Structures are given as C-alpha cells and as structure tokens.
Amino acid sequence: MNKIFFLLFFLMTPLIAPAQSTYYELRTYYCHDGKLGDLLNRFRNHTTKLFEKHGMENIGYWVPAEGNEQVLYYILGFPDKAAREASWKSFLSDPEWQEVARNSELNGKIVARITSRFMTLNTSLTPAINRESADVPRLFEMRTYDCYPGKYADLIKRFKDHAMTLFEKHGMTNIMYFDTDDGSLLYFRTHPDAETAARSLAAFRSDPQWINVRDESEKDGKIVKNMEGIFLRPVDFSRMR
C-alpha cells in the first residue's frame, strides 16, 4: 500500500526543471605543448559530465580554427554568480574529479594557464541562446569590442538597429551576444566555412549601407576603442556546433 501511495505521489508531483542560466563564464585553457589532445580527452570522457553533476550548464567548446595553438575555449552557464561559486567549490572537492585529474596528469601537467571572463546575456540583442546543435558543424567567430567611455549604449544601438541585420544580409548568423563584467561586448556569429567567411566579411565592410551607418553613428566620436576576433572550431563533444 505504501509503495502504491508513493508511486501515485511521484506521478502527481510536477518535476522541477533546472534553473535557467543567466550568468556565464568563458574559460580559456592554455595547454603545455602537445597536451591539447589529453585535455580534450579528459573533457570528453569525464569533465563535462562532472560539470553537469555539479549544476553547471555546458554551452559550447571550441579550439582555434587556424594554426597549432594548444588552447581550449568553453562557456558554462549558471543560474547566478552565487550558484557559480557553489558549483565550482563542489566540483573541485569531488573525489571523482580529483581522481580523474590525478590520473590524467600521470605523464605531466596538461594546463599551463587558465583565464576566466564573466558575462550576462544581452537580452536586447539575444533574447535567448539557441541551444540546438546545427546539422553540420559551423565555423564560429568570437569577437570582443571595448568601447570609449560613455559609448557602450551607442554600440548596442548600432548592433540592434543595423549591424546584426547586415550580418545576416551577408550570410553571417548571429548566435549570442554577452555583456562582460569588465564592460565589453563579446559575441559569437557563425559561417559555413572559412572561404565563405572571408567573402561575407569583405561584402559587409564594403556595403554602402554599413558605411553610412558607421559614419552616422560616429559623427560625435569613435565608438570602438579596440576589437579582437578569432575563428573557432567546435570540438566533437560540444553541445553547440
């Protein structure tokens, strides 16, 4: 009787969905020479699953699309900053993770340096992240814009009113836009491949509509102080591809 009551209670009780991510961390791992493969194996076989165990959302994982850099970029999602701190604390103290880390480094350390960047989704540019994977892996482009003082709102307006539409016009797909904790705009867009990317970027930069938008938006002074960009390739275990 007790078993039947428990089963009915379970079936009638609504499942509690995991909290939606609103706080994001971009982590960059710089590996010792020749160790990127070991790092990817560790993530593929263990780390991503342990992240989920401790309440972290795996958003995407990438490596540089060009050159031989031993670097992994990835983004994790959390309900908020406090949840991020709690998740990392429990992950690092997990005996399973400690054993995985120890066994993976029997032949030497894997990671030389780690950097983190904390972000929130700019919902005026990206209402929500599309977490569905594409049928065919895409070439990702990650770009970061640092603005002159007082110009960040102008940059967001230019993207919202013009640039994002022009990107799509020239075959580039807007993926996700973030406000970083240090005051920059960091965003991802995708291309089918490197050759198409080069053509799209050239067409965009020479588009009279874009030139007019840029000049009009900068009539009271330049907006962007510094811009950095890198092309990235999603790894096989990345949810976002």
Secondary structure, DSSP 8 states (H G I E B T S, - for coil): -HHHHHHHHHHHS---------EEEEEEEEE-TT-HHHHHHHIIIIIHHHHHHTT-EEEEEEEESSS---EEEEEEEESSHHHHHHHHHHHHT-HHHHHHHHHHTTTS--EEEEEEEEEEE-TTT-SS------SS--EEEEEEEEE-TT-HHHHHHHIIIIIHHHHHHTT-EEEEEEEETTS-EEEEEEESSHHHHHHHHHHHHT-HHHHHHHHHHTTTS--EEEEEEEEEEE-TT-S--
